[in-house]
Amino acid sequence: MKSEDTPFEGGPLDGRVLPVLLGLTGHPPKVYRVPVPAADGGPPTVLVYRRVQARVSVGVPPRERSRAWGRLGLHQGWKYEYDPSGDTGSGSGRKWPWSKTGAKDEGATPGSHTDE
């Protein structure tokens, strides 16, 4: 598996560069969770880091570029920023129509109630 040296900012890992495994698309995961064991043997604390763009290319200086080109703004790597709220983002993401929350399961078809 491929890995990429990725810098961490904020929190206990501030300033460290760690190798992070890349996914099938060649990108590191969007959320990086680091479990820290508790000193008293209790449940571990989980530090949450979110992936953000590390830098963007500047392109050609304004006086040397034409209107058609503009700034390129190409992506140049990733970094992780500390999320102090610790929200893992399990509730966010894609909303599929068949996984509605709070939907009543009363019958197979609407209006399938029997008359009394």
C-alpha positions, -999 to +999 in steps of 0.1 A: +000+000+000+011+035-007+016+061+020+023+098+020+040+119+047+013+142+059+018+172+083-005+176+113-015+211+127-030+218+161-037+196+191-012+171+205+003+161+171+011+197+161+042+200+139+045+162+134+047+146+100+034+111+099+030+085+071-007+081+062-020+053+041-036+064+008-070+051-004-079+037-038-082+072-052-047+082-040-059+105-013-055+101+025-088+097+045-109+128+051-110+121+089-080+107+108-088+094+142-060+088+168-070+067+198-050+078+230-052+052+258-063+066+292-038+066+321-062+049+345-072+021+321-105+037+312-119+041+277-094+057+252-097+094+241-100+098+204-083+128+187-100+138+155-081+155+126-097+167+094-080+167+059-076+201+043-056+214+013-020+221+023-014+246-004-025+257-039-002+267-067-001+304-075+003+302-113+017+329-135+021+365-122-008+388-132+012+411-155+025+380-175-007+361-179-035+365-204-072+367-193-078+332-207-053+315-184-058+332-150-044+316-120-041+279-122-048+271-086-036+235-088-038+214-056-004+206-040-009+182-012-029+176+020-025+184+057-046+175+088-060+201+111-071+193+147-109+193+153-113+201+191-150+192+190-141+156+183-171+152+160-164+121+139-188+132+112-207+099+113-240+118+107-227+138+077-221+126+042-245+114+015-282+114+022-297+084+004-335+086-003-341+051+010-325+058+044-348+085+056-347+090+094-380+093+113-401+077+085-431+057+096-432+021+084-470+017+084-475-003+052-461-012+019-481+013+000-495+047+010-532+046+020-531+008+026-551+012+058-582-010+062-616+007+068-632+000+101 
